[in-house]
């Protein structure tokens, strides 16, 4: 028991000797807070009195330089404050070509259309001849009908830079009706003659040139015992339609002969002669664009 107590005492003394060093190594920041060890009085008497240290001079702190304003374009969008980024996201800068406003294009003036030279002509000629002579017991009676129609159209269209057009239409119509001797006739004569002429002379010069010509001619000659109502109805309807068309040159001749002697007549004579002439001259010319 004595040996064990001795060993325990030695270990306790060793631990007590090592404990201050371990505590000082483990807690250096608290070393200054511990109370200093007691100094002998003879040492305190011989030590000189410490001179109070003068307080350090107060040096005012220099103000920090204010940050220079930075170019807004040079600010890095990533370095901006989170609040600014969340409230208003930075838009990417547009390239210089898009930033500059595009100038409105000036509309080029449209070229004026090239003038056209156009000639239009329409000529219509109508001749109607009706003869009513001796009907029975007739001797040496005669009936004669002659119709002549002439029409000519001359057109000249000149358009160096445009369209030159000529349009011509000519219509000629003749109706001839003779009602002569039906029975007991001696040496009676009935004659019908129709002459129709139509010409169109056209000249067109231009970037686009065209000539159009139309000619129509008709002649109806009738020698009958009685008046044909269908023929006169057709003629009346044609003349009514012709009177409504005022855009053409119209020539109409209507001849009707009724003999005084209808029965037991000798040497009676009826003659009808009609001539129509029409001339249309047109010139259309335009100057080229300077």
C-alpha positions as YAML, in Angstrom:
chain: A
units: angstrom
residues:
- id: 1
  name: UNK
  ca: [0.00, 0.00, 0.00]
- id: 2
  name: UNK
  ca: [2.84, 2.36, 0.72]
- id: 3
  name: UNK
  ca: [4.37, 1.77, -2.71]
- id: 4
  name: UNK
  ca: [1.07, 2.47, -4.41]
- id: 5
  name: UNK
  ca: [0.57, 5.68, -2.46]
- id: 6
  name: UNK
  ca: [4.07, 6.79, -3.29]
- id: 7
  name: UNK
  ca: [3.55, 6.10, -6.95]
- id: 8
  name: UNK
  ca: [0.21, 7.97, -6.97]
- id: 9
  name: UNK
  ca: [1.80, 10.94, -5.22]
- id: 10
  name: UNK
  ca: [4.61, 11.11, -7.75]
- id: 11
  name: UNK
  ca: [2.17, 10.97, -10.66]
- id: 12
  name: UNK
  ca: [0.03, 13.66, -9.09]
- id: 13
  name: UNK
  ca: [3.04, 15.90, -8.57]
- id: 14
  name: UNK
  ca: [4.13, 15.34, -12.16]
- id: 15
  name: UNK
  ca: [0.69, 16.20, -13.46]
- id: 16
  name: UNK
  ca: [0.59, 19.33, -11.32]
- id: 17
  name: UNK
  ca: [3.98, 20.36, -12.69]
- id: 18
  name: UNK
  ca: [2.97, 19.83, -16.28]
- id: 19
  name: UNK
  ca: [-0.54, 21.30, -15.97]
- id: 20
  name: UNK
  ca: [0.49, 25.03, -16.08]
- id: 21
  name: UNK
  ca: [2.52, 24.52, -19.28]
- id: 22
  name: UNK
  ca: [-0.20, 22.63, -21.00]
- id: 23
  name: UNK
  ca: [-2.79, 25.25, -20.02]
- id: 24
  name: UNK
  ca: [-0.56, 28.09, -21.22]
- id: 25
  name: UNK
  ca: [0.06, 26.37, -24.56]
- id: 26
  name: UNK
  ca: [-3.56, 25.56, -25.07]
- id: 27
  name: UNK
  ca: [-4.87, 29.05, -24.22]
- id: 28
  name: UNK
  ca: [-2.26, 31.70, -25.19]
- id: 29
  name: UNK
  ca: [-4.87, 34.45, -25.65]
- id: 30
  name: UNK
  ca: [-5.93, 34.19, -22.06]
- id: 31
  name: UNK
  ca: [-2.39, 34.28, -20.72]
- id: 32
  name: UNK
  ca: [-2.40, 38.03, -20.33]
- id: 33
  name: UNK
  ca: [-5.59, 37.96, -18.33]
- id: 34
  name: UNK
  ca: [-4.14, 35.88, -15.51]
- id: 35
  name: UNK
  ca: [-2.79, 37.76, -12.58]
- id: 36
  name: UNK
  ca: [1.01, 38.16, -12.57]
- id: 37
  name: UNK
  ca: [2.97, 36.12, -10.17]
- id: 38
  name: UNK
  ca: [3.98, 37.74, -6.94]
- id: 39
  name: UNK
  ca: [7.32, 39.58, -7.08]
- id: 40
  name: UNK
  ca: [9.58, 39.80, -3.99]
- id: 41
  name: UNK
  ca: [9.58, 43.17, -2.26]
- id: 42
  name: UNK
  ca: [13.39, 43.62, -2.56]
- id: 43
  name: UNK
  ca: [13.16, 43.31, -6.31]
- id: 44
  name: UNK
  ca: [10.34, 45.85, -6.43]
- id: 45
  name: UNK
  ca: [12.35, 48.36, -4.43]
- id: 46
  name: UNK
  ca: [15.43, 48.12, -6.67]
- id: 47
  name: UNK
  ca: [13.48, 48.32, -9.95]
- id: 48
  name: UNK
  ca: [13.19, 51.83, -11.43]
- id: 49
  name: UNK
  ca: [9.84, 53.49, -11.55]
- id: 50
  name: UNK
  ca: [8.37, 53.04, -15.03]
- id: 51
  name: UNK
  ca: [7.87, 56.22, -16.93]
- id: 52
  name: UNK
  ca: [4.38, 56.75, -18.14]
- id: 53
  name: UNK
  ca: [4.29, 56.33, -21.88]
- id: 54
  name: UNK
  ca: [3.04, 59.29, -23.80]
- id: 55
  name: UNK
  ca: [-0.13, 58.66, -25.62]
- id: 56
  name: UNK
  ca: [0.21, 58.28, -29.34]
- id: 57
  name: UNK
  ca: [-0.51, 61.36, -31.39]
- id: 58
  name: UNK
  ca: [-4.00, 61.38, -32.96]
- id: 59
  name: UNK
  ca: [-3.74, 61.09, -36.67]
- id: 60
  name: UNK
  ca: [-7.03, 61.83, -38.40]
- id: 61
  name: UNK
  ca: [-8.09, 59.16, -40.83]
- id: 62
  name: UNK
  ca: [-7.96, 60.18, -44.44]
- id: 63
  name: UNK
  ca: [-11.38, 60.18, -46.10]
- id: 64
  name: UNK
  ca: [-11.83, 57.43, -48.56]
- id: 65
  name: UNK
  ca: [-11.88, 58.67, -52.15]
- id: 66
  name: UNK
  ca: [-15.34, 58.78, -53.67]
- id: 67
  name: UNK
  ca: [-15.86, 56.25, -56.41]
- id: 68
  name: UNK
  ca: [-15.70, 57.77, -59.88]
- id: 69
  name: UNK
  ca: [-18.85, 57.58, -61.94]
- id: 70
  name: UNK
  ca: [-18.60, 54.73, -64.32]
- id: 71
  name: UNK
  ca: [-19.82, 54.62, -67.88]
- id: 72
  name: UNK
  ca: [-23.24, 52.97, -67.84]
- id: 73
  name: UNK
  ca: [-22.28, 51.10, -70.97]
- id: 74
  name: UNK
  ca: [-19.18, 49.68, -69.25]
- id: 75
  name: UNK
  ca: [-21.10, 48.38, -66.23]
- id: 76
  name: UNK
  ca: [-21.04, 44.65, -66.13]
- id: 77
  name: UNK
  ca: [-24.63, 43.45, -65.96]
- id: 78
  name: UNK
  ca: [-23.50, 40.48, -63.87]
- id: 79
  name: UNK
  ca: [-21.99, 42.81, -61.19]
- id: 80
  name: UNK
  ca: [-25.23, 44.75, -60.73]
- id: 81
  name: UNK
  ca: [-27.19, 44.54, -57.52]
- id: 82
  name: UNK
  ca: [-29.45, 41.52, -57.23]
- id: 83
  name: UNK
  ca: [-32.42, 43.79, -56.62]
- id: 84
  name: UNK
  ca: [-31.84, 45.67, -59.87]
- id: 85
  name: UNK
  ca: [-31.37, 42.45, -61.77]
- id: 86
  name: UNK
  ca: [-34.58, 41.04, -60.38]
- id: 87
  name: UNK
  ca: [-36.69, 44.19, -60.92]
- id: 88
  name: UNK
  ca: [-35.48, 45.14, -64.41]
- id: 89
  name: UNK
  ca: [-33.34, 42.69, -66.35]
- id: 90
  name: UNK
  ca: [-30.65, 44.27, -68.44]
- id: 91
  name: UNK
  ca: [-31.45, 44.26, -72.12]
- id: 92
  name: UNK
  ca: [-28.67, 43.35, -74.53]
- id: 93
  name: UNK
  ca: [-27.31, 46.27, -76.41]
- id: 94
  name: UNK
  ca: [-28.35, 46.48, -80.04]
- id: 95
  name: UNK
  ca: [-25.62, 46.64, -82.66]
- id: 96
  name: UNK
  ca: [-24.89, 50.08, -84.08]
- id: 97
  name: UNK
  ca: [-26.58, 49.19, -87.36]
- id: 98
  name: UNK
  ca: [-29.88, 48.58, -85.55]
- id: 99
  name: UNK
  ca: [-29.59, 51.58, -83.20]
- id: 100
  name: UNK
  ca: [-29.43, 54.09, -86.00]
- id: 101
  name: UNK
  ca: [-32.87, 54.91, -87.29]
- id: 102
  name: UNK
  ca: [-33.48, 53.80, -90.83]
- id: 103
  name: UNK
  ca: [-34.23, 56.69, -93.13]
- id: 104
  name: UNK
  ca: [-37.49, 56.33, -95.02]
- id: 105
  name: UNK
  ca: [-36.89, 55.32, -98.57]
- id: 106
  name: UNK
  ca: [-37.89, 57.93, -101.06]
- id: 107
  name: UNK
  ca: [-40.43, 56.51, -103.46]
- id: 108
  name: UNK
  ca: [-39.25, 56.84, -106.99]
- id: 109
  name: UNK
  ca: [-41.71, 58.72, -109.15]
- id: 110
  name: UNK
  ca: [-43.62, 56.40, -111.39]
- id: 111
  name: UNK
  ca: [-43.08, 56.90, -115.05]
- id: 112
  name: UNK
  ca: [-46.10, 58.32, -116.79]
- id: 113
  name: UNK
  ca: [-47.75, 55.79, -119.08]
- id: 114
  name: UNK
  ca: [-47.02, 56.26, -122.74]
- id: 115
  name: UNK
  ca: [-49.89, 58.00, -124.55]
- id: 116
  name: UNK
  ca: [-51.97, 56.01, -127.00]
- id: 117
  name: UNK
  ca: [-53.28, 57.02, -130.39]
- id: 118
  name: UNK
  ca: [-56.66, 55.47, -131.14]
- id: 119
  name: UNK
  ca: [-59.06, 55.92, -134.07]
- id: 120
  name: UNK
  ca: [-62.57, 54.46, -134.03]
- id: 121
  name: UNK
  ca: [-65.04, 54.84, -136.90]
- id: 122
  name: UNK
  ca: [-68.37, 53.19, -137.68]
- id: 123
  name: UNK
  ca: [-70.42, 53.95, -140.75]
- id: 124
  name: UNK
  ca: [-73.89, 52.57, -141.49]
- id: 125
  name: UNK
  ca: [-75.86, 53.06, -144.71]
- id: 126
  name: UNK
  ca: [-79.48, 51.96, -145.20]
- id: 127
  name: UNK
  ca: [-81.67, 52.26, -148.30]
- id: 128
  name: UNK
  ca: [-85.33, 51.17, -148.37]
- id: 129
  name: UNK
  ca: [-87.28, 51.25, -151.66]
- id: 130
  name: UNK
  ca: [-90.94, 50.24, -152.07]
- id: 131
  name: UNK
  ca: [-93.03, 50.42, -155.27]
- id: 132
  name: UNK
  ca: [-96.74, 49.57, -155.67]
- id: 133
  name: UNK
  ca: [-97.97, 49.69, -159.31]
- id: 134
  name: UNK
  ca: [-100.78, 48.41, -161.47]
- id: 135
  name: UNK
  ca: [-102.18, 45.19, -160.04]
- id: 136
  name: UNK
  ca: [-104.30, 43.64, -162.94]
- id: 137
  name: UNK
  ca: [-105.31, 44.35, -166.54]
- id: 138
  name: UNK
  ca: [-102.03, 46.25, -167.01]
- id: 139
  name: UNK
  ca: [-100.35, 47.02, -170.34]
- id: 140
  name: UNK
  ca: [-96.78, 48.39, -170.91]
- id: 141
  name: UNK
  ca: [-96.20, 49.33, -167.28]
- id: 142
  name: UNK
  ca: [-92.74, 49.41, -165.70]
- id: 143
  name: UNK
  ca: [-91.10, 49.60, -162.28]
- id: 144
  name: UNK
  ca: [-87.39, 50.38, -161.64]
- id: 145
  name: UNK
  ca: [-85.36, 50.56, -158.42]
- id: 146
  name: UNK
  ca: [-81.66, 51.46, -158.14]
- id: 147
  name: UNK
  ca: [-79.64, 51.75, -154.93]
- id: 148
  name: UNK
  ca: [-75.95, 52.72, -154.76]
- id: 149
  name: UNK
  ca: [-73.90, 52.83, -151.54]
- id: 150
  name: UNK
  ca: [-70.29, 53.95, -151.21]
- id: 151
  name: UNK
  ca: [-68.30, 54.23, -147.96]
- id: 152
  name: UNK
  ca: [-64.63, 54.92, -147.32]
- id: 153
  name: UNK
  ca: [-62.68, 55.23, -144.07]
- id: 154
  name: UNK
  ca: [-59.12, 56.60, -143.81]
- id: 155
  name: UNK
  ca: [-57.33, 56.31, -140.47]
- id: 156
  name: UNK
  ca: [-53.78, 57.24, -139.37]
- id: 157
  name: UNK
  ca: [-52.54, 56.56, -135.83]
- id: 158
  name: UNK
  ca: [-48.99, 57.45, -134.69]
- id: 159
  name: UNK
  ca: [-47.71, 56.78, -131.15]
- id: 160
  name: UNK
  ca: [-43.90, 56.34, -130.99]
- id: 161
  name: UNK
  ca: [-43.85, 55.11, -127.36]
- id: 162
  name: UNK
  ca: [-47.39, 53.85, -126.97]
- id: 163
  name: UNK
  ca: [-50.13, 51.93, -128.68]
- id: 164
  name: UNK
  ca: [-51.46, 52.94, -132.09]
- id: 165
  name: UNK
  ca: [-54.84, 51.44, -132.93]
- id: 166
  name: UNK
  ca: [-57.28, 51.84, -135.80]
- id: 167
  name: UNK
  ca: [-60.79, 50.38, -135.68]
- id: 168
  name: UNK
  ca: [-63.19, 50.68, -138.60]
- id: 169
  name: UNK
  ca: [-66.66, 49.24, -139.14]
- id: 170
  name: UNK
  ca: [-68.79, 49.74, -142.27]
- id: 171
  name: UNK
  ca: [-72.34, 48.36, -142.66]
- id: 172
  name: UNK
  ca: [-74.46, 48.67, -145.81]
- id: 173
  name: UNK
  ca: [-78.07, 47.45, -146.04]
- id: 174
  name: UNK
  ca: [-80.57, 47.68, -148.94]
- id: 175
  name: UNK
  ca: [-84.27, 46.63, -148.98]
- id: 176
  name: UNK
  ca: [-86.13, 46.70, -152.33]
- id: 177
  name: UNK
  ca: [-89.78, 45.68, -152.71]
- id: 178
  name: UNK
  ca: [-91.92, 45.84, -155.87]
- id: 179
  name: UNK
  ca: [-95.62, 45.01, -156.09]
- id: 180
  name: UNK
  ca: [-96.60, 44.90, -159.79]
- id: 181
  name: UNK
  ca: [-99.15, 43.36, -162.09]
- id: 182
  name: UNK
  ca: [-100.57, 40.06, -160.90]
- id: 183
  name: UNK
  ca: [-102.94, 38.96, -163.74]
- id: 184
  name: UNK
  ca: [-104.01, 40.17, -167.17]
- id: 185
  name: UNK
  ca: [-100.59, 41.80, -167.69]
- id: 186
  name: UNK
  ca: [-99.19, 42.88, -171.06]
- id: 187
  name: UNK
  ca: [-95.57, 44.07, -171.58]
- id: 188
  name: UNK
  ca: [-94.99, 44.92, -167.93]
- id: 189
  name: UNK
  ca: [-91.41, 45.42, -166.66]
- id: 190
  name: UNK
  ca: [-89.93, 45.32, -163.10]
- id: 191
  name: UNK
  ca: [-86.22, 46.13, -162.42]
- id: 192
  name: UNK
  ca: [-84.17, 46.27, -159.22]
- id: 193
  name: UNK
  ca: [-80.48, 47.28, -159.01]
- id: 194
  name: UNK
  ca: [-78.14, 47.48, -155.99]
- id: 195
  name: UNK
  ca: [-74.51, 48.70, -155.94]
- id: 196
  name: UNK
  ca: [-72.43, 48.67, -152.73]
- id: 197
  name: UNK
  ca: [-68.79, 49.74, -152.29]
- id: 198
  name: UNK
  ca: [-66.75, 49.95, -149.04]
- id: 199
  name: UNK
  ca: [-63.06, 50.73, -148.46]
- id: 200
  name: UNK
  ca: [-60.92, 51.06, -145.32]
- id: 201
  name: UNK
  ca: [-57.40, 52.52, -145.47]
- id: 202
  name: UNK
  ca: [-55.53, 52.29, -142.17]
- id: 203
  name: UNK
  ca: [-51.99, 53.25, -141.07]
- id: 204
  name: UNK
  ca: [-50.65, 52.58, -137.56]
- id: 205
  name: UNK
  ca: [-47.13, 53.34, -136.29]
- id: 206
  name: UNK
  ca: [-46.04, 52.85, -132.69]
- id: 207
  name: UNK
  ca: [-44.58, 50.51, -130.11]
- id: 208
  name: UNK
  ca: [-47.80, 48.49, -130.46]
- id: 209
  name: UNK
  ca: [-49.67, 48.90, -133.71]
- id: 210
  name: UNK
  ca: [-52.96, 47.28, -134.69]
- id: 211
  name: UNK
  ca: [-55.54, 47.78, -137.44]
- id: 212
  name: UNK
  ca: [-59.06, 46.36, -137.32]
- id: 213
  name: UNK
  ca: [-61.53, 46.64, -140.16]
- id: 214
  name: UNK
  ca: [-65.02, 45.20, -140.54]
- id: 215
  name: UNK
  ca: [-67.31, 45.55, -143.57]
- id: 216
  name: UNK
  ca: [-70.80, 44.06, -143.84]
- id: 217
  name: UNK
  ca: [-73.18, 44.47, -146.79]
- id: 218
  name: UNK
  ca: [-76.72, 43.16, -147.28]
- id: 219
  name: UNK
  ca: [-79.32, 43.60, -150.00]
- id: 220
  name: UNK
  ca: [-82.88, 42.26, -150.07]
- id: 221
  name: UNK
  ca: [-84.81, 42.54, -153.32]
- id: 222
  name: UNK
  ca: [-88.44, 41.36, -153.45]
- id: 223
  name: UNK
  ca: [-91.03, 41.33, -156.27]
- id: 224
  name: UNK
  ca: [-94.29, 39.92, -154.95]
- id: 225
  name: UNK
  ca: [-97.98, 39.77, -155.63]
- id: 226
  name: UNK
  ca: [-98.91, 41.08, -152.18]
- id: 227
  name: UNK
  ca: [-97.26, 43.12, -149.50]
- id: 228
  name: UNK
  ca: [-95.31, 40.94, -147.07]
- id: 229
  name: UNK
  ca: [-96.02, 41.95, -143.53]
- id: 230
  name: UNK
  ca: [-92.99, 40.02, -142.17]
- id: 231
  name: UNK
  ca: [-90.61, 42.02, -144.35]
- id: 232
  name: UNK
  ca: [-92.01, 45.35, -143.19]
- id: 233
  name: UNK
  ca: [-91.97, 44.27, -139.54]
- id: 234
  name: UNK
  ca: [-88.34, 43.32, -139.87]
- id: 235
  name: UNK
  ca: [-87.53, 46.61, -141.56]
- id: 236
  name: UNK
  ca: [-89.44, 48.65, -138.94]
- id: 237
  name: UNK
  ca: [-87.62, 46.90, -136.06]
- id: 238
  name: UNK
  ca: [-84.27, 47.48, -137.71]
- id: 239
  name: UNK
  ca: [-84.90, 51.19, -138.18]
- id: 240
  name: UNK
  ca: [-86.08, 51.58, -134.58]
- id: 241
  name: UNK
  ca: [-82.87, 49.95, -133.26]
- id: 242
  name: UNK
  ca: [-80.80, 52.07, -135.62]
- id: 243
  name: UNK
  ca: [-82.33, 55.30, -134.30]
- id: 244
  name: UNK
  ca: [-81.14, 54.47, -130.76]
- id: 245
  name: UNK
  ca: [-77.51, 54.12, -131.79]
- id: 246
  name: UNK
  ca: [-75.99, 57.61, -132.05]
- id: 247
  name: UNK
  ca: [-72.33, 56.60, -131.88]
- id: 248
  name: UNK
  ca: [-72.01, 55.91, -135.61]
- id: 249
  name: UNK
  ca: [-72.35, 57.71, -138.90]
- id: 250
  name: UNK
  ca: [-75.76, 56.66, -140.22]
- id: 251
  name: UNK
  ca: [-77.28, 57.23, -143.64]
- id: 252
  name: UNK
  ca: [-80.86, 56.11, -144.29]
- id: 253
  name: UNK
  ca: [-82.87, 56.45, -147.51]
- id: 254
  name: UNK
  ca: [-86.48, 55.29, -147.67]
- id: 255
  name: UNK
  ca: [-88.43, 55.46, -150.92]
- id: 256
  name: UNK
  ca: [-92.08, 54.39, -151.35]
- id: 257
  name: UNK
  ca: [-94.06, 54.64, -154.59]
- id: 258
  name: UNK
  ca: [-97.75, 53.83, -154.98]
- id: 259
  name: UNK
  ca: [-99.23, 54.15, -158.49]
- id: 260
  name: UNK
  ca: [-102.43, 56.11, -159.02]
- id: 261
  name: UNK
  ca: [-103.75, 53.54, -161.47]
- id: 262
  name: UNK
  ca: [-104.16, 50.15, -159.91]
- id: 263
  name: UNK
  ca: [-106.51, 48.48, -162.48]
- id: 264
  name: UNK
  ca: [-106.79, 48.56, -166.25]
- id: 265
  name: UNK
  ca: [-103.68, 50.73, -166.65]
- id: 266
  name: UNK
  ca: [-101.67, 51.37, -169.78]
- id: 267
  name: UNK
  ca: [-98.12, 52.74, -169.98]
- id: 268
  name: UNK
  ca: [-97.57, 53.41, -166.30]
- id: 269
  name: UNK
  ca: [-93.97, 53.83, -165.09]
- id: 270
  name: UNK
  ca: [-92.29, 53.94, -161.63]
- id: 271
  name: UNK
  ca: [-88.60, 54.75, -161.04]
- id: 272
  name: UNK
  ca: [-86.56, 54.86, -157.79]
- id: 273
  name: UNK
  ca: [-82.92, 55.85, -157.63]
- id: 274
  name: UNK
  ca: [-80.91, 56.24, -154.37]
- id: 275
  name: UNK
  ca: [-77.22, 56.94, -153.83]
- id: 276
  name: UNK
  ca: [-75.29, 57.04, -150.52]
- id: 277
  name: UNK
  ca: [-71.68, 58.15, -150.09]
- id: 278
  name: UNK
  ca: [-69.71, 58.37, -146.84]
- id: 279
  name: UNK
  ca: [-66.08, 59.37, -146.23]
- id: 280
  name: UNK
  ca: [-64.46, 59.28, -142.77]
- id: 281
  name: UNK
  ca: [-60.89, 60.57, -142.26]
- id: 282
  name: UNK
  ca: [-59.23, 60.22, -138.84]
- id: 283
  name: UNK
  ca: [-55.72, 61.17, -137.71]
- id: 284
  name: UNK
  ca: [-54.44, 60.49, -134.17]
- id: 285
  name: UNK
  ca: [-50.84, 61.37, -133.31]
- id: 286
  name: UNK
  ca: [-48.95, 61.58, -130.00]
- id: 287
  name: UNK
  ca: [-45.42, 62.80, -129.30]
- id: 288
  name: UNK
  ca: [-42.86, 60.57, -127.64]
- id: 289
  name: UNK
  ca: [-41.73, 61.17, -124.04]
- id: 290
  name: UNK
  ca: [-38.66, 63.42, -123.77]
...
